[in-house]
Amino acid sequence: MNPATNINNDDELILRCIRQDRVAQQELYEKYKRALYTRAFRMINNKEYAHDVLQESFIEIFHDLKNYRGDSGLFSWMKTIVYRKSLLHIKVENRFKEYESERYDDEIAWRDDLTAEYLDKAIKNLPDGYRAVFILAEVDGYRHKEIAELMGIAEGTSKSQLYQAKKQLQKILHELKP
Amino acid sequence: MKEVNRDILQKAIDQLPEFDPEPWLWHKIEVFLDFDQKISQASQALPEFEPEENQWNKIDLKLGVGNRKIIPLKRLATYSLAAAASLLIIFITIKHFSPAGKEHITISYSTEIKTLINNLPSAAKTELDSENFIKLCCSRNPDRCESPEISSLKYELENLNHQYSLLNSVAEQYGNDENILKAYTKIETARSRVIRELVSKLKS
């Protein structure tokens, strides 16, 4: 799922994109469109809006490539742009309740028969805020500090939202496959 | 948070399906990029505009006013007293020690200029005469011409003369059309005004 792993040298492609070489821009789009669209679609849960977000993201990517410093890796940089735009789209920042003092003592047990197909369906049924945190933390491995920064929330809120998201997922999975 | 079967969740996550965007999306992006490029090219080709020729002069004058030192009233009175006393001493010294026979050759600077001005009452009849008059006054009394007011007008006149010569070369190259004649009239009117102001300020 992560195209960064099989991409050797984007440097030349980046330089050509900065020079507004349209062939190179299309090449970059073709290379990353699937991975980025999947993220936008999974986060927003709506095909039409996910296309809008991907379009806006690529325009920003081509516009800002000259400022890309290379410290985070091209794919990570592009992925963050897509997530930021997706989050703006679903506007989740105000939907969170603070659970700073919550204890995470309840055990979360994933079923032995859990499959990607059911997990995908369950993620789609999560409320926007839970879905966003779960995707960022579990699917894409963002740290809570990064999630907090990206979503404009406290780190504690990110942790509590993830906990709530997992509990909710269990419930949904149980409903989907009793 | 305790999690049981965490590895099963991880396996499911790794196998989550991927999705492709619609094929038409690239064309939509391309349209935006083309538009962006066109705007950027057009904005680079936008014309530039020069400020008025005497703009720097105006700024210079304002800067001059700001930089002037304000002398407190008490100190000003002291300076005035000191200057008056010095002048008195000089006057008494000259009266007492200068030979009586040489008094008639002492001509003050201001008298000289006054004479010149009086001898040139008709000098401002033509612009050429007026310009010569200005040059003569400034060579005789450079301090007067260095005052911000007069130097600003002189600068404006120099600029107008420069514009006039530029216009001459354009007219030689392309001939006199209606626009060039209009520009001549405009420059000449401005020159006349500046010269008139200069002459009147030098005469005052």
Interface residues (C-beta under 8 A of the other chain):
Chain A: M1 Q20 R22 Q25 Q26 Y29 E30 K33 R34 A35 Y37 T38 F41 R42 A50 H51 L54 Q55 F58 I59 F62 H63 Y104 D105 E107 I108 A109 W110 R111 D112 L114 T115 A116 E117 Y118 L119 D120 E138 V139 Y163 K166
Chain B: M1 K2 E3 V4 N5 R6 I8 L9 K11 A12 I13 D14 Q15 L16 P17 E18 F19 D20 P21 E22 L25 W26 K28 I29 E30 F32 L33 D36 Q37
